[in-house]
């Protein structure tokens, strides 16, 4: 019997905007979910959302040109697609018609959907604030009228208030554009509700504006007004103080959607799914869902230790790690097990103490603080210390455990400081490298094909470790529309693999537009590729294909704009047609 050759499935992750906290989390969860699936290739396709046609003309031209990536990828072969288009604006949905698909965060009829269970988390938060904290004046900083999640979350919030015997008036709700630019909406909400005790933010980014308004008024989230958001993204832990937020309990939206799509591609029956949510308490709204007991702690309960890790390092459970990487969950278990075991045995030798210190060093040196926020970690460790200090155990063992906990806190602060320093250094280094590249290339002084060749030959100077540069034979004007308006072929001019540029000979550059991800010259991918359009005004020059990473996504728009400007100058184009 002839063995069937295993083929790679190409999955498209289609987003209306990759530069929101929500989208970054979706990309992150899907990309990490495919790490152990060698037969899956992920392609991230992200444009720029066009919320209204009444925007300033230059903004409209920019976003329309950016969205050219939808039309280009509509020419490519995808075995299945995941779509995160709550509003389906700015992209012709027919581009990916006829392909097995799963919609994320959508309320479309007759489609397979994966959504948050908005009800559970919001009700949990409101019930806690009213029944436990005794609050009665709750408000909501909401979202756009065209956003399905914003509409649902408002309805659930109002119903939860009613169930707790609280009335609701429209002045308790102010709409926002659901981005970090929510200052005016937050200011209006605070002005109309000066006595508010708690604010529910429709998503985490809008809390940024609320925090700014509260800061100006001398108010502190969590102390003067309880604040919680939705999505539980990275921005929640980056705010000061960290933002309490409603998020998925267990599997993420992206991972669930990917699993559903793969089931469908394998010919299995699937149905739409909702993911349970819960409130993740932080300093802006202190809430503990699973408080531990002294008995669990002192009895060396394995389930308790793992639960403590999952609660504290809440992002780690959504990571798919390489087998060669240290299992931080298991390592933390060993650290606590040895500390609590010594407490139970009423004895800890100097050798045991030194070994635990070594394990703590390994934990933080391998990025433990990437998966939590400092306040949550310090608070959780403080709870452990308090329980240990109240226990009737040998004092000298408790003293050593206290020193170990203090050492953990010091390492956490040191680790965070180093991490932030490296992130800033990486960001500034990336900008400086691109600036140097621009100066080097644009000073060549010979516009036209020679300048383009010069740029291609020195493309490694742009700072990309892995990339592929596709350019059209000539730039063309793009004013929207489907793939029928695009050239049918494109040229692969060079690739960068592990920091080294390889210029593609002319006889091998030709590539059908629908096969840009099939070229064997592309850098090997593990977490997928993401495509960036290269344009200036409404002139399209080509695309840049990069490996998916948080850094390339954060820097993507800057990279696109700078390269587009360089191509415009080097190509010798004198004016942008519109």
TAPE-V989688 format. One record per residue. N is the residue number from 1. RES is the residue in one small letter. SS is DSSP state (alpha for helix, beta for strand, coil for the rest). BURIAL is 1 if it has 16 or more other C-alpha atoms within 10 Angstrom, else 0. D_CENTER is the distance of its C-alpha to the mean C-alpha in Angstrom with 1 decimal. Layout:
# TAPE-V989688
N,RES,SS,BURIAL,D_CENTER  N,RES,SS,BURIAL,D_CENTER
This chain:
# TAPE-V989688
1,x,coil,0,45.8  2,x,coil,0,43.4  3,x,coil,0,40.0  4,x,coil,0,37.2  5,x,coil,0,34.9  6,x,coil,0,31.2  7,x,coil,0,29.2  8,x,coil,0,25.5  9,x,beta,1,23.5  10,x,beta,1,21.3  11,x,beta,1,18.4  12,x,beta,1,16.8  13,x,beta,1,13.4  14,x,beta,1,14.4  15,x,beta,1,12.3  16,x,coil,1,14.1  17,x,coil,1,11.6  18,x,coil,1,8.7  19,x,coil,1,8.6  20,x,coil,1,7.6  21,x,alpha,1,5.3  22,x,alpha,1,5.9  23,x,alpha,1,5.7  24,x,alpha,1,2.5  25,x,alpha,1,2.6  26,x,alpha,1,5.8  27,x,alpha,1,6.1  28,x,alpha,1,5.3  29,x,alpha,1,7.7  30,x,alpha,1,10.1  31,x,alpha,1,10.4  32,x,alpha,1,11.3  33,x,alpha,1,13.5  34,x,coil,1,15.6  35,x,coil,1,16.4  36,x,coil,0,19.5  37,x,coil,0,20.4  38,x,coil,0,22.5  39,x,coil,0,23.7  40,x,beta,1,20.4  41,x,beta,1,19.2  42,x,beta,1,15.8  43,x,beta,1,15.8  44,x,beta,1,12.9  45,x,beta,1,14.7  46,x,beta,1,13.3  47,x,coil,1,15.8  48,x,coil,1,16.2  49,x,coil,1,17.0  50,x,coil,1,20.7  51,x,coil,0,21.2  52,x,coil,0,24.9  53,x,coil,0,27.6  54,x,coil,0,29.2  55,x,coil,0,26.9  56,x,coil,0,28.6  57,x,alpha,0,29.8  58,x,alpha,0,28.1  59,x,alpha,0,24.7  60,x,alpha,1,25.6  61,x,alpha,1,26.8  62,x,alpha,0,23.7  63,x,alpha,1,21.3  64,x,alpha,1,23.8  65,x,alpha,1,24.1  66,x,alpha,1,20.4  67,x,coil,1,20.4  68,x,alpha,1,23.0  69,x,alpha,1,20.4  70,x,alpha,1,20.7  71,x,alpha,1,24.4  72,x,alpha,1,24.3  73,x,alpha,1,22.1  74,x,coil,1,24.4  75,x,coil,1,27.0  76,x,coil,1,25.2  77,x,coil,1,25.7  78,x,coil,1,23.0  79,x,coil,1,24.1  80,x,beta,1,21.6  81,x,beta,1,18.6  82,x,beta,1,15.7  83,x,beta,1,15.5  84,x,beta,1,13.2  85,x,coil,1,15.9  86,x,coil,1,16.8  87,x,coil,1,19.5  88,x,coil,1,20.3  89,x,coil,0,21.2  90,x,coil,1,21.5  91,x,coil,1,21.5  92,x,coil,0,24.6  93,x,alpha,0,23.6  94,x,alpha,0,26.7  95,x,alpha,1,25.3  96,x,alpha,1,23.7  97,x,coil,0,26.5  98,x,coil,0,28.4  99,x,coil,0,25.5  100,x,beta,1,24.3  101,x,beta,1,21.2  102,x,beta,1,19.0  103,x,beta,1,17.5  104,x,beta,1,14.4  105,x,coil,1,14.9  106,x,coil,1,18.2  107,x,coil,1,21.8  108,x,coil,0,23.7  109,x,coil,0,27.0  110,x,coil,0,28.1  111,x,coil,0,24.7  112,x,coil,1,22.7  113,x,beta,1,19.9  114,x,beta,1,17.3  115,x,beta,1,16.6  116,x,beta,1,16.1  117,x,coil,1,19.5  118,x,alpha,1,19.3  119,x,alpha,1,22.8  120,x,alpha,1,22.6  121,x,alpha,1,20.1  122,x,alpha,1,21.6  123,x,alpha,1,25.1  124,x,alpha,1,24.5  125,x,alpha,1,23.3  126,x,alpha,1,26.3  127,x,alpha,1,28.8  128,x,alpha,0,27.9  129,x,alpha,1,28.3  130,x,alpha,1,31.5  131,x,alpha,0,33.2  132,x,alpha,0,32.2  133,x,coil,0,31.7  134,x,coil,0,34.4  135,x,coil,1,32.6  136,x,coil,1,33.8  137,x,coil,1,32.3  138,x,beta,1,28.8  139,x,beta,1,27.0  140,x,beta,1,23.9  141,x,beta,1,21.9  142,x,coil,1,21.1  143,x,coil,1,19.6  144,x,coil,1,21.2  145,x,coil,0,24.1  146,x,coil,0,22.8  147,x,coil,1,19.6  148,x,alpha,1,20.4  149,x,alpha,1,18.0  150,x,alpha,1,19.5  151,x,alpha,0,22.9  152,x,alpha,0,22.5  153,x,alpha,1,21.1  154,x,alpha,1,24.0  155,x,alpha,0,26.5  156,x,alpha,1,25.4  157,x,alpha,1,25.4  158,x,alpha,1,28.9  159,x,alpha,1,30.2  160,x,alpha,1,29.0  161,x,alpha,1,30.9  162,x,alpha,0,33.9  163,x,alpha,0,33.9  164,x,coil,0,34.2  165,x,coil,0,37.1  166,x,coil,0,35.3  167,x,coil,0,35.9  168,x,coil,1,33.5  169,x,coil,0,34.3  170,x,alpha,0,32.3  171,x,alpha,0,32.3  172,x,alpha,1,30.0  173,x,beta,1,27.3  174,x,beta,1,26.0  175,x,coil,1,23.7  176,x,coil,1,20.9  177,x,coil,1,18.9  178,x,coil,1,15.7  179,x,coil,1,14.3  180,x,coil,1,14.8  181,x,coil,1,18.2  182,x,coil,1,19.7  183,x,alpha,1,22.5  184,x,alpha,0,25.4  185,x,alpha,1,24.4  186,x,alpha,1,23.9  187,x,alpha,1,27.3  188,x,alpha,1,29.0  189,x,alpha,1,27.8  190,x,alpha,1,29.1  191,x,alpha,0,32.3  192,x,alpha,0,33.2  193,x,coil,1,32.4  194,x,coil,0,33.6  195,x,coil,0,34.3  196,x,coil,1,30.9  197,x,coil,1,30.0  198,x,beta,1,26.4  199,x,beta,1,23.7  200,x,beta,1,21.1  201,x,beta,1,18.2  202,x,coil,1,17.1  203,x,coil,1,13.4  204,x,coil,1,12.0  205,x,coil,1,12.1  206,x,alpha,1,15.8  207,x,alpha,1,16.6  208,x,alpha,1,16.5  209,x,alpha,1,19.6  210,x,alpha,1,21.2  211,x,alpha,1,20.9  212,x,alpha,1,22.6  213,x,alpha,1,25.4  214,x,alpha,1,26.0  215,x,alpha,0,26.3  216,x,alpha,0,28.9  217,x,coil,0,30.8  218,x,coil,0,30.8  219,x,coil,0,28.9  220,x,coil,1,26.4  221,x,beta,1,23.7  222,x,coil,1,24.9  223,x,coil,0,28.3  224,x,coil,0,29.6  225,x,beta,1,27.2  226,x,beta,1,24.8  227,x,beta,1,21.4  228,x,beta,1,18.6  229,x,beta,1,15.6  230,x,beta,1,13.6  231,x,coil,1,10.2  232,x,coil,1,10.1  233,x,coil,1,6.6  234,x,alpha,1,6.8  235,x,alpha,1,9.0  236,x,alpha,1,11.4  237,x,alpha,1,12.6  238,x,alpha,0,12.8  239,x,coil,1,15.2  240,x,coil,0,18.9  241,x,coil,1,19.9  242,x,coil,1,16.7  243,x,coil,1,16.0  244,x,beta,1,17.0  245,x,beta,1,14.8  246,x,beta,1,15.3  247,x,beta,1,13.0  248,x,beta,1,13.6  249,x,coil,1,16.6  250,x,coil,0,16.3  251,x,coil,0,14.7  252,x,coil,1,11.4  253,x,alpha,1,11.6  254,x,alpha,1,10.4  255,x,alpha,1,12.8  256,x,alpha,1,15.5  257,x,alpha,1,15.5  258,x,alpha,1,15.8  259,x,alpha,0,18.6  260,x,alpha,1,20.3  261,x,alpha,1,20.4  262,x,alpha,1,21.8  263,x,alpha,0,24.4  264,x,alpha,1,25.4  265,x,alpha,0,25.8  266,x,coil,0,28.0  267,x,coil,0,30.2  268,x,coil,0,29.4  269,x,coil,0,29.5  270,x,coil,0,26.3  271,x,coil,0,25.7  272,x,coil,0,23.0  273,x,beta,1,21.1  274,x,beta,0,19.7  275,x,beta,1,17.6  276,x,coil,1,19.1  277,x,beta,1,17.5  278,x,beta,1,18.7  279,x,beta,1,18.6  280,x,beta,1,17.1  281,x,coil,1,19.6  282,x,beta,1,19.2  283,x,coil,1,21.5  284,x,coil,1,21.2  285,x,beta,1,22.5  286,x,coil,1,23.9  287,x,coil,1,23.8  288,x,coil,0,24.4  289,x,coil,0,24.1  290,x,coil,0,25.8  291,x,coil,0,28.2  292,x,coil,1,30.1  293,x,coil,0,33.9  294,x,alpha,0,36.2  295,x,alpha,0,37.6  296,x,alpha,0,34.4  297,x,alpha,1,33.9  298,x,alpha,1,37.4  299,x,coil,0,37.9  300,x,coil,1,35.3  301,x,coil,0,33.5  302,x,alpha,0,31.0  303,x,alpha,0,29.0  304,x,alpha,1,28.8  305,x,alpha,1,27.6  306,x,alpha,1,24.8  307,x,alpha,1,23.9  308,x,alpha,1,23.9  309,x,alpha,1,21.5  310,x,alpha,1,19.1  311,x,alpha,1,19.4  312,x,alpha,1,19.0  313,x,coil,1,16.4  314,x,coil,1,14.4  315,x,coil,1,11.2  316,x,alpha,1,13.6  317,x,alpha,1,14.7  318,x,alpha,1,11.7  319,x,coil,0,12.3  320,x,coil,0,14.8  321,x,coil,1,16.8  322,x,coil,0,19.6  323,x,coil,0,23.1  324,x,coil,0,24.1  325,x,coil,0,21.6  326,x,coil,0,22.8  327,x,coil,0,22.0  328,x,alpha,1,20.9  329,x,alpha,1,21.5  330,x,alpha,0,25.0  331,x,alpha,0,25.7  332,x,alpha,1,25.0  333,x,alpha,1,27.2  334,x,alpha,1,30.0  335,x,alpha,1,29.8  336,x,alpha,1,30.2  337,x,alpha,1,32.7  338,x,alpha,1,34.9  339,x,alpha,1,34.8  340,x,alpha,1,35.6  341,x,alpha,1,38.1  342,x,alpha,1,40.0  343,x,alpha,1,40.1  344,x,alpha,1,41.6  345,x,alpha,0,44.0  346,x,coil,0,44.9  347,x,coil,0,44.7  348,x,coil,1,42.4  349,x,coil,0,44.0  350,x,alpha,0,43.1  351,x,alpha,0,41.9  352,x,alpha,0,39.6  353,x,alpha,1,38.2  354,x,alpha,0,37.7  355,x,alpha,0,35.9  356,x,alpha,1,33.4  357,x,alpha,1,32.8  358,x,alpha,0,32.1  359,x,alpha,0,29.6  360,x,alpha,1,27.8  361,x,alpha,0,27.7  362,x,alpha,1,26.2  363,x,alpha,1,23.5  364,x,alpha,1,22.2  365,x,alpha,0,23.0  366,x,coil,0,20.6  367,x,coil,0,17.6  368,x,alpha,1,18.0  369,x,alpha,1,16.6  370,x,alpha,1,13.1  371,x,alpha,1,12.8  372,x,coil,1,14.4  373,x,coil,1,15.5  374,x,alpha,1,19.0  375,x,alpha,0,20.7  376,x,alpha,1,19.9  377,x,alpha,1,21.1  378,x,alpha,1,24.2  379,x,alpha,0,25.0  380,x,alpha,0,24.7  381,x,alpha,1,26.9  382,x,alpha,1,29.3  383,x,alpha,0,29.8  384,x,alpha,1,30.7  385,x,alpha,1,33.1  386,x,alpha,0,34.8  387,x,alpha,0,35.4  388,x,alpha,1,36.8  389,x,alpha,0,39.0  390,x,alpha,0,40.4  391,x,coil,0,41.4  392,x,coil,0,44.9  393,x,coil,1,44.3  394,x,coil,0,45.7  395,x,alpha,0,45.0  396,x,alpha,0,44.7  397,x,alpha,1,42.0  398,x,alpha,1,40.1  399,x,alpha,0,40.6  400,x,alpha,1,39.0  401,x,alpha,1,36.1  402,x,alpha,1,35.6  403,x,alpha,0,35.7  404,x,alpha,1,33.1  405,x,alpha,1,30.8  406,x,alpha,1,31.4  407,x,alpha,0,30.6  408,x,alpha,1,27.2  409,x,alpha,1,26.5  410,x,alpha,0,27.8  411,x,alpha,1,25.7  412,x,alpha,1,22.5  413,x,alpha,0,23.3  414,x,alpha,0,24.3  415,x,alpha,1,21.2  416,x,alpha,1,18.9  417,x,alpha,0,21.2  418,x,alpha,0,21.2  419,x,alpha,0,17.4  420,x,alpha,0,17.2  421,x,alpha,0,20.2  422,x,alpha,0,18.9  423,x,alpha,0,15.6  424,x,alpha,0,17.9  425,x,alpha,0,20.5  426,x,alpha,0,18.2  427,x,alpha,0,17.0  428,x,alpha,0,20.7  429,x,alpha,0,22.0  430,x,alpha,1,19.9  431,x,alpha,1,21.3  432,x,alpha,0,24.8  433,x,alpha,1,24.8  434,x,alpha,1,24.1  435,x,alpha,0,26.7  436,x,alpha,0,29.2  437,x,alpha,1,28.6  438,x,alpha,1,29.2  439,x,alpha,0,32.4  440,x,alpha,0,33.6  441,x,alpha,1,33.1  442,x,alpha,1,34.2  443,x,coil,0,37.3  444,x,coil,0,38.6  445,x,coil,0,40.7  446,x,coil,1,41.3  447,x,coil,1,39.3  448,x,coil,0,39.2  449,x,alpha,0,38.8  450,x,alpha,0,39.8  451,x,alpha,1,37.1  452,x,alpha,1,34.5  453,x,alpha,0,36.0  454,x,alpha,1,35.9  455,x,alpha,1,32.2  456,x,alpha,1,31.5  457,x,alpha,1,33.7  458,x,coil,1,31.8  459,x,alpha,1,28.2  460,x,alpha,1,27.4  461,x,alpha,1,27.9  462,x,alpha,1,24.7  463,x,coil,1,22.8  464,x,coil,1,21.0  465,x,coil,1,21.3  466,x,coil,1,20.9  467,x,beta,1,21.3  468,x,beta,1,23.6  469,x,beta,1,25.3  470,x,beta,1,26.8  471,x,beta,1,29.2  472,x,beta,1,31.6  473,x,beta,0,35.3  474,x,beta,0,35.4  475,x,beta,1,32.8  476,x,beta,1,33.1  477,x,beta,1,32.5  478,x,coil,1,29.8  479,x,coil,0,30.1  480,x,coil,1,28.0  481,x,coil,0,29.1  482,x,coil,1,28.7  483,x,alpha,1,29.1  484,x,alpha,0,32.8  485,x,alpha,0,32.6  486,x,coil,1,31.1  487,x,coil,0,33.0  488,x,coil,0,33.3  489,x,beta,1,32.8  490,x,beta,1,31.0  491,x,beta,1,31.8  492,x,beta,1,29.8  493,x,beta,1,31.0  494,x,beta,1,29.3  495,x,beta,1,26.8  496,x,beta,1,25.5  497,x,beta,1,25.3  498,x,coil,0,24.6  499,x,coil,1,25.5  500,x,beta,1,28.7  501,x,beta,1,29.4  502,x,beta,1,31.5  503,x,beta,1,33.2  504,x,coil,1,33.9  505,x,coil,0,37.6  506,x,alpha,0,38.6  507,x,alpha,0,40.0  508,x,alpha,0,36.6  509,x,coil,0,34.3  510,x,beta,1,34.9  511,x,beta,1,32.1  512,x,beta,0,32.0  513,x,alpha,1,29.0  514,x,alpha,1,27.8  515,x,alpha,0,27.8  516,x,coil,1,25.5  517,x,coil,1,23.4  518,x,coil,0,26.6  519,x,coil,0,28.2  520,x,coil,0,29.1  521,x,coil,0,28.7  522,x,coil,1,24.9  523,x,coil,1,23.2  524,x,coil,0,22.5  525,x,coil,0,19.0  526,x,coil,1,17.3  527,x,coil,1,13.7  528,x,coil,1,14.7  529,x,beta,1,15.5  530,x,beta,1,14.1  531,x,beta,1,16.9  532,x,beta,1,17.6  533,x,beta,1,20.7  534,x,beta,1,23.4  535,x,beta,1,25.4  536,x,beta,1,27.4  537,x,coil,1,28.4  538,x,coil,1,28.9  539,x,beta,1,30.1  540,x,beta,1,28.0  541,x,beta,1,28.5  542,x,beta,1,26.3  543,x,beta,1,22.8  544,x,beta,1,20.9  545,x,beta,1,19.3  546,x,beta,1,17.0  547,x,beta,1,15.4  548,x,coil,1,11.7  549,x,coil,1,10.1  550,x,alpha,0,7.5  551,x,alpha,0,10.9  552,x,alpha,0,12.1  553,x,alpha,1,9.4  554,x,alpha,0,9.9  555,x,alpha,0,13.6  556,x,alpha,1,13.9  557,x,alpha,0,15.6  558,x,alpha,0,17.8  559,x,alpha,1,18.8  560,x,alpha,1,19.7  561,x,alpha,1,21.8  562,x,alpha,1,23.7  563,x,alpha,1,24.5  564,x,alpha,1,25.6  565,x,alpha,1,27.8  566,x,alpha,1,29.3  567,x,alpha,1,30.1  568,x,alpha,1,31.7  569,x,alpha,1,33.9  570,x,alpha,1,34.7  571,x,alpha,1,35.5  572,x,coil,0,38.1  573,x,coil,0,37.0  574,x,coil,0,38.7  575,x,coil,0,37.2  576,x,coil,0,34.4  577,x,coil,0,35.7  578,x,coil,0,34.5
